[in-house]
Amino acid sequence: MKLWLAKKVLGGITTKVMKARELKLLRKGNKKRDENQLQITQLQKTTNKLGKYVEEIHKDVAILKSDSHPPLFTRNDLIKIQKEIKSLSDRLNKIEKGK
């Protein structure tokens, strides 16, 4: 009888301890999930802010494109102008040396 009673008491205590342990693990898991949810919410807010910022930049670029004009000179024009300047400079140097 004593042995049976001891088994029942130990079994009950073991059951209570295991349930308490499971509850502790569940609470710990819930706390971790809450922290993760907060991080997700913060990331969503940050993403939304960045999305709005990118939209503003796209609008600014569109305005700049509409206000801009094509280049006045091409690369080839620049090279021709530089050659002409060099030629005129050389001719001017020859004239100055001749005097």
Beta strands, then each sheet from edge to edge (+ up, - down):
end
